[in-house]
């Protein structure tokens, strides 16, 4: 079984060596299509044994991607970018063994991808990157997409995953990338006003590269509004998180709730949306919403591996051990608060019932508290525990986007 790796590059000396070191040990055919580098990119590629082909840049990623695939000779071809690297759980040859066992009706396989920023995971997604030779063609000049027939497989993360560093840029690099990306996307949209995917990618470009969240959310809402009118279009559901997070950050709770309601109806078990619900409940001091969001998040976290194939290429921003602990904390304190309130109501009701019944309840409570005296020293300890937990949490670092990678099985 032979693997080819196909890349298109231009002035990638900053990233290329890291990328090519990550594929050593695969014994793969390495194809590099250079579109006009003037730095050390070509030398680095040749030093790693690449077959280098030269095609002048034509503002069309799909065309150059297809050019790179035209040189492959392997049974499978992996599409890789210079700002990425492969991360193997064990030995590289495990990937080759896994490809050898893929069912004949599967022509494409997705890899788990982690977007990295400042050494931390900022988002997770699935990217279709492995193809049987001759079974794929790319379309779209920017944010190119593979077109193939048949079902899509999913490579287990414990074999290999991708790390992407394309968002981990200096301010001047982000500006250059933003200008290039947004210009190309708007040109695509000018040619085809119904290219709704370009609307979504424009919103991402403004947010990720231009760091202009106001403009990014305008495009995100424009895109999401089209979804309401045209149900048949492919929909990037991660747009909900972008919109809701923007309004939560600005404390525009009316707009945040408006989009939360839409998202909860569309994707009720989504990790990001339920994290947003927790944060909305905290801002509005609504313990019921905090508890509902925390409970749904914990359930979604436990089911994430099982449902990963259904989520597909949707970006996931709140999947980490830190986010999980954040949800568990608020779930626990919500239960404590509810228990305290229920006990208070029970004590009040005892004054209105026969003494014999009240005595039974009191003895039952005493027995329960005796069994749990290491945690609850007296009948008001529920409130104390809640207040103590909040005090302890206030001095802990808040959840960030860093976390252990999920153990995801193949689909």
TORMARFI-303754 format. One line per 10 residues: number of its first residue (from 1); for each residue x, y, z of C-alpha. Coordinates in steps of 0.5 Angstrom, whole numbers, plus 500, padded with zeros to 3 digits. Layout:
REM residues N
NUM = X:Y:Z | ...;
END
This chain:
REM residues 411
1 = 500:500:500 | 503:507:498 | 501:514:500 | 502:520:496 | 502:527:500 | 500:533:496 | 502:540:497 | 501:547:494 | 506:552:497 | 508:559:496;
11 = 513:563:501 | 512:558:506 | 519:557:509 | 517:559:516 | 512:553:517 | 514:548:512 | 520:544:516 | 515:543:521 | 510:540:517 | 515:536:513;
21 = 518:533:519 | 512:531:522 | 511:526:516 | 518:523:516 | 517:515:517 | 511:514:512 | 515:513:506 | 510:517:502 | 511:520:495 | 512:528:497;
31 = 509:532:492 | 510:540:492 | 507:545:487 | 510:551:488 | 506:557:486 | 512:563:486 | 516:562:492 | 522:567:493 | 524:565:499 | 527:558:501;
41 = 521:554:501 | 523:550:494 | 530:549:498 | 527:546:504 | 522:542:500 | 527:539:496 | 532:537:502 | 526:533:504 | 526:529:498 | 520:532:495;
51 = 518:532:487 | 517:540:486 | 513:542:480 | 512:550:478 | 505:553:477 | 504:560:477 | 499:563:482 | 492:564:479 | 488:566:485 | 485:559:485;
61 = 486:554:490 | 482:549:487 | 486:549:480 | 492:548:484 | 490:543:489 | 488:539:483 | 494:540:479 | 498:537:485 | 494:531:485 | 495:530:478;
71 = 502:528:480 | 500:522:485 | 502:515:484 | 500:512:491 | 494:508:493 | 492:514:497 | 493:521:497 | 493:526:503 | 492:533:502 | 497:537:507;
81 = 498:545:508 | 505:548:510 | 502:551:516 | 499:544:518 | 503:538:521 | 501:531:523 | 501:528:530 | 501:521:531 | 499:517:537 | 504:511:536;
91 = 508:510:530 | 507:513:523 | 506:506:519 | 499:505:523 | 496:510:519 | 498:506:513 | 496:499:516 | 489:503:517 | 488:505:510 | 490:498:508;
101 = 484:496:512 | 479:501:509 | 472:498:506 | 472:499:498 | 466:503:498 | 470:509:502 | 474:514:497 | 475:519:502 | 477:520:510 | 477:525:515;
111 = 482:527:520 | 481:530:527 | 484:537:526 | 486:542:532 | 487:549:531 | 492:552:535 | 493:559:537 | 499:561:542 | 500:554:544 | 493:552:546;
121 = 487:549:542 | 482:554:540 | 478:550:536 | 476:543:533 | 474:540:527 | 474:534:522 | 477:535:515 | 476:531:509 | 484:530:507 | 485:523:505;
131 = 483:520:498 | 483:514:494 | 487:516:488 | 483:519:482 | 477:519:486 | 477:527:488 | 476:533:485 | 477:540:488 | 472:546:487 | 472:553:489;
141 = 477:558:488 | 478:560:496 | 476:555:501 | 476:550:496 | 472:543:497 | 473:536:495 | 468:533:491 | 468:525:491 | 463:520:491 | 461:515:497;
151 = 461:515:504 | 466:518:508 | 470:515:513 | 473:518:519 | 481:516:522 | 481:515:529 | 485:520:533 | 489:515:536 | 492:513:530 | 493:520:527;
161 = 491:528:527 | 492:534:524 | 494:541:528 | 493:547:524 | 497:553:525 | 494:558:520 | 491:562:525 | 497:563:530 | 499:569:526 | 503:576:528;
171 = 498:582:527 | 501:584:520 | 501:577:518 | 493:577:520 | 492:583:516 | 495:581:509 | 492:574:510 | 485:578:511 | 486:582:505 | 487:577:501;
181 = 482:572:503 | 476:577:504 | 478:580:497 | 478:573:494 | 471:571:497 | 468:577:495 | 470:576:488 | 466:569:489 | 460:572:492 | 460:578:486;
191 = 460:572:481 | 455:568:484 | 450:572:489 | 448:565:492 | 454:563:494 | 452:563:501 | 458:559:503 | 463:565:502 | 458:569:506 | 460:564:512;
201 = 467:564:510 | 468:572:510 | 465:572:517 | 470:568:519 | 476:572:515 | 474:578:519 | 473:575:526 | 480:571:525 | 484:575:521 | 482:582:521;
211 = 480:581:528 | 474:586:526 | 468:582:530 | 463:588:528 | 464:586:521 | 464:579:522 | 458:578:526 | 454:583:520 | 456:577:515 | 455:572:520;
221 = 448:574:521 | 447:575:514 | 449:568:512 | 444:565:518 | 438:569:516 | 439:566:509 | 438:559:512 | 431:561:515 | 429:563:508 | 433:557:504;
231 = 433:551:508 | 436:546:503 | 443:550:503 | 448:547:507 | 449:550:513 | 455:552:518 | 452:551:525 | 458:554:528 | 456:561:526 | 451:561:532;
241 = 457:561:537 | 460:566:533 | 454:571:534 | 452:569:541 | 459:570:543 | 459:576:540 | 453:579:544 | 455:576:550 | 461:579:550 | 458:586:549;
251 = 452:584:554 | 447:585:549 | 443:580:553 | 437:581:548 | 440:579:542 | 444:574:545 | 437:570:548 | 434:571:541 | 440:567:537 | 440:562:543;
261 = 433:561:542 | 434:559:535 | 440:555:536 | 437:551:542 | 431:549:537 | 436:547:531 | 442:544:535 | 439:543:542 | 445:538:544 | 451:542:542;
271 = 457:543:546 | 458:551:544 | 451:553:545 | 450:550:552 | 456:553:554 | 453:559:551 | 447:558:555 | 451:557:562 | 454:564:561 | 447:567:559;
281 = 444:564:565 | 450:567:569 | 450:574:566 | 442:574:568 | 443:571:575 | 438:565:572 | 440:559:576 | 435:555:572 | 438:557:565 | 445:555:568;
291 = 443:548:571 | 440:547:564 | 446:549:560 | 450:545:565 | 446:539:565 | 446:539:557 | 453:540:556 | 455:535:561 | 451:530:557 | 454:532:550;
301 = 461:532:553 | 460:525:555 | 456:523:548 | 461:527:544 | 465:521:541 | 459:517:539 | 456:523:535 | 463:526:532 | 461:523:525 | 454:527:525;
311 = 457:533:527 | 462:533:521 | 466:539:519 | 463:544:524 | 468:547:528 | 467:546:536 | 470:551:540 | 468:549:548 | 471:542:548 | 476:541:553;
321 = 477:539:560 | 477:546:563 | 470:547:560 | 468:540:562 | 470:542:569 | 467:549:568 | 460:546:567 | 460:541:572 | 462:546:577 | 455:550:575;
331 = 451:544:575 | 454:542:582 | 452:549:585 | 445:549:582 | 444:542:585 | 446:545:592 | 442:551:591 | 436:547:589 | 437:542:595 | 437:548:600;
341 = 431:551:597 | 427:545:597 | 429:543:605 | 427:550:606 | 420:549:603 | 420:542:607 | 421:545:614 | 416:550:613 | 411:545:611 | 412:541:617;
351 = 409:546:621 | 402:545:617 | 402:537:618 | 401:532:624 | 407:532:629 | 407:524:627 | 409:526:620 | 413:531:621 | 417:527:626 | 418:522:621;
361 = 421:527:616 | 425:530:621 | 428:523:623 | 429:521:616 | 433:528:615 | 437:526:621 | 439:519:618 | 441:522:611 | 445:528:614 | 449:523:619;
371 = 451:518:613 | 454:524:610 | 456:528:616 | 463:529:612 | 460:533:607 | 454:536:611 | 455:538:618 | 448:541:619 | 442:542:616 | 444:549:613;
381 = 451:546:610 | 448:546:603 | 448:554:603 | 455:554:606 | 457:549:601 | 455:553:595 | 458:559:598 | 464:556:599 | 465:553:592 | 464:560:589;
391 = 469:563:593 | 474:557:592 | 472:558:584 | 473:565:584 | 481:564:585 | 482:559:580 | 483:561:573 | 477:561:568 | 476:556:563 | 480:557:557;
401 = 481:553:550 | 486:549:552 | 484:541:554 | 486:534:553 | 484:532:546 | 478:527:546 | 479:520:544 | 475:519:538 | 473:513:535 | 472:512:527;
411 = 465:512:524;
END
